[in-house]
């Protein structure tokens, strides 16, 4: 199902109205700063690497966007966005999101394949032990 730009606009407007967009952008900025520090690259290098994305990466993003289409009508919800905004205020949530974004970007930069579900579960169990 293709994504309707009007629905995306409504979701982004709702996210902005409830502070989610601003808080998410700060978290994303922290993740990018951590990537640049750890990988010893600058923003120009990151943008150039995004330009060089392979067909598999583009297809994976396309499939993700296809699945997100039906969710858009549910995300335009002030109550949901207020909950999301409060969650983004929690330090452990921020740290987790920054770490996950950073690790995801670093994996993409290193051209390693995405971890399987089994690998993710093993890592999760290893952290809990």
Secondary structure, 3 states (H helix, E strand, C coil): CCCCHHHHHHHHHHHHHCCHHHHHHHHHHHHHHHHHHHHCCCHHHHHHHHHCCCHHHHHHHHHHHHHHHHHHHHHCCHHHHHHHHHHHHCHHHHHHHHHHHHHHHHHHHCCCCCCCHHHHHHHHHHHHC
